[in-house]
Amino acid sequence: MAVLSQDVITQRAVRALTEKPVMFKVRALVTIRRKKKEDLRETIENHLEALSDNLGKKIVLELVSNEIDPNISAETRVEKPLPIYVPRDEAFEETKQDAFSAGRLKAVLHNLIPALYASISSDNSEFKGFSEIDRLYREGLLKFNLQDEILKKLPLPKVVNDIKESSQGLLKYDTPTIISKDKFAWLRDDEFARQALAGINPVNIEKLEVFPFVSKLDPNIYGPPESAITEEHIIGSLNGMTVQQALNENKLFILDYHDIYMPFLDKINAQDGRKAYATRTIFFLSALGTLKPIAIELSLPTQPKRVLTPPDDATSYWLWQLAKAHVCSNDAGVHQLVNHWLRTHACIEPFILAAHRKMSEMHPIFKLLHPHMRYTLEINALARQTLINAGGVIESCFTPGQYCMELSVEAYRNHWRIDQEGLPTDLIRRGMAVKDPSQRHGLRLLIEDYPYATDGLLLWSAIESYVKEYVSFYYPNPASVLFDTELQSWYSEAKNVGHADLSEEPWWPSLTSPARLVSLLTTLIWLASAQHAALNFGQYPYGGYVPNRPPLMRRHVPDPKDPEYLCFVSDPQKYFLSALPNLLQSTNFMAVVDTLSTHSADEEYLGQRQLQGLWSGDPRAFDAYRKFSAEVQRVERVIQERNADMRFPNRCGAGVLPYELLIPSSGPGATGRGVPNSVSI
């Protein structure tokens, strides 16, 4: 009967007649029981008149949203400070809310001083040297000589002065792990390459299948598809091999961001303070099992592609560092916008919503999935308000700027497939593994020391074995899957409503057998737990030192014909720092990824779940889960042993960080380890 219910109306007191204007907000709950939406205005006006009488005659009220969209299916974003509605059983519990609020407060404090400084300073708070970046961790913001500039021009409240006098580093940042063992590790080519296998985004490295490689974009729009990297560029780095020999022996690998960035480059580079390329980077696999970069291609629309190779003099050294920084910026954007937000947060959300809508809480598959859905709807709602929204943190921190979500949408439209999101399938798709029936997980890795993959396959196998056993209790044959109406309704809604844009694609698996159900459920649990952990909790350990992987680049690599080339040659360090985010941009990004990398005290990790003895009345389910928990604990011990084994140079060695992102357990805080059951942050 009601056309619109529980509509929240926000009012403002915009003018006090005798004094300075006072602003405050009033929330009113209005239930519309008439069929005509036009009657809403009259209803609101009646309520406002009564409210105004009660407040007094000196208050003038203004309705902020004074137009009603006639399209009842149109989505209207709920703006801060109003929260996006999330069902109470999906909302943060008190401990989680306290931890999240504390993280927000810390982020505000971390960004307060640089923001004030930027508002009064003419130099836009540029870093003068790497030592100034180091001081953010050693001395903190209030010891950064910023307070003197601020106090000269702004009358700060007493509380801020008290903080200045007594904090002794209250506003300093924790030292990111990437510079904790070797301050200069990030500069080395071997570390740049190692992070493609064991860093925060280890899911884009691919085996190079053909050379020269070509773009899949329309050549009529984006120019010749062939790469500019030739055999002459790389032959000297192949240890005596020809290119074909290196291909045949699985020695060449690539990070290819050409096609995902090229359609957006004109728009990205037209923005103030944003400069990007579409990059390709080729790596050679050494006899030690480590990668080294041997060529970087930088592409711009309608311009000749530029190829840089490892340096042989001082000038080419700094040009090479700038080229690597642009690769890292491409990588940071794809990591955040595609692999992290799109492939874990966004794409599993329809399966969570459909589970609540179409399956009873007593349904065995709902019980299986329940711990892997915890807090995801709430964290995604918060992300839509403050992170991925127009003008939000993501747009301000990453090079694509206002085109961030467009890039994410294009990746979804052209590349996302639920049948390729499982770890084994993804590794095979990227050419990083081949099938091997002798292995428990059925794969042989082409790079034996690939920490993300080796540890991930242990967890994948544990999840798959548990899901297979659990499903066998309730679905002994295909008919039991086909005729489970709740199960089929869940999958249908997730596919046809939640993923409506892609629902007609032929690659969607049909839910017609226990084996296919196991595959789908294993993939969803993997994405919510281990995949998200691998992509999320290393953001501050690796990205908290901005030069290591700058999220935003502000200058291109100079060409000898460019007027700024002389400036680069005269002071290459200054030019390099001016190409990275400035102080305000850096601290804004650091504060956010610090919060996002933090575990709350009530986190539940893989192999743990609430109400351990109450979630199921089936003793078979309990036994299966106990075995799963024991296997997860065994995996943790194996990972720790690998991290101490010098045979694995990509995770153990002088100045080399251990790979801990897939260690299942963790304490609270930004620990750089821990695999929560769900996408909870």
Secondary structure, 3 states (H helix, E strand, C coil): CCCCCCEEEEEEEEEECCCCCCCCEEEEEECCCCCCCCHHHHHHHHHHHHHHHHHCCCEEEEECCCCCCCCCCCCCCCCCCCCCCCCCCCCCCHHHHHHHHHHHHHHHHHHHHHHHHHHHCCCCCCCCCHHHHHHHHHCCHHHCCHHHHHHHHCCCCHHHHHHHHHCCCCCCCCCCHHHCCCCCHHHCHHHHHHHHHHCCCCCCCEECCCCCCECCCCHHHHCCCECCCCHHHHHHHCCCCCHHHHHHCCCEEEEECHHHHHHHHHHHHCCCCCCCCEEEEEEEECCCCCEEEEEEEEECCCCCCEEECCCCCHHHHHHHHHHHHHHHHHHHHHHHHHHHHHHHHHHHHHHHHHHHHHCCCCCHHHHHHHHHCCCHHHHHHHHHHHCCCCCCHHHHHCCCHHHHHHHHHHHHHHHCCHHHCCHHHHHHHCCCEEECCCCCCCEEECCCCCHHHHHHHHHHHHHHHHHHHHHHHHCCCHHHHHCCHHHHHHHHHHHHHHCHHHCCCCCCCCCCCHHHHHHHHHHHHHHHHHHHHHHHCCHHHHHCCHHHCCCCCCCCCCCCCCCCHHHHHHCHHHHHHHHCCCHHHHHHHHHHHHHHCCECCCCCECCCCCCCCCCCCCHHHHHHHHHHHHHHHHHHHHHHHHHCCCCCCCCCCCCCCCCCCCCCCCCCECCCCCCECCCCC
